[in-house]
Amino acid sequence: MKKSNALIVIAGLIGLFVFGLAYAQDDIQSLEHDIFINRERPAAVFPHTLHADDLELDCLECHHIYKDGENVWDESELSDCTGCHSLEADGKIMSAMRAFHTNCKGCHSEQNKGPVTCGECHPKKKE
């Protein structure tokens, strides 16, 4: 009887540990986009949960779809940045790289927090 109770407790603790580990993982995304073929550096690493949940940034700070000069994006719309932003600027639409750099670096500089140098956002993989 004691042995089966101990096994149940151990199984429960392992389950809690695994659940905690999975829950604690930030939604870290690599900003991979097919338009960037010959990269000088790897894609930027982006901790979405940190920005959206922990810092409570409004989604519209990053996500946007403009119609008649108004940002009409909402969470139900799946949007890929490169759907509008391409390698080259197109009229008033910035190139994808400039849009990322302007948005991310601009906010980090303004808030005096977060990475702003190439290597901080685009860390080279250790071999």
Buried (B, 14 or more C-beta within 10 A) or exposed (E): EEEEEEEEEEEEEEEEEEEEEEEEEEEEEEBEBEEBEEEEEBBBBBBEEBBBEEEEBEEEEBBBBEEEEEEEBEEEEEEEBBEBBBEEBEEEBBBBBEBBBEBBBEBBEEEEEBBBEEEEBBEEEEE
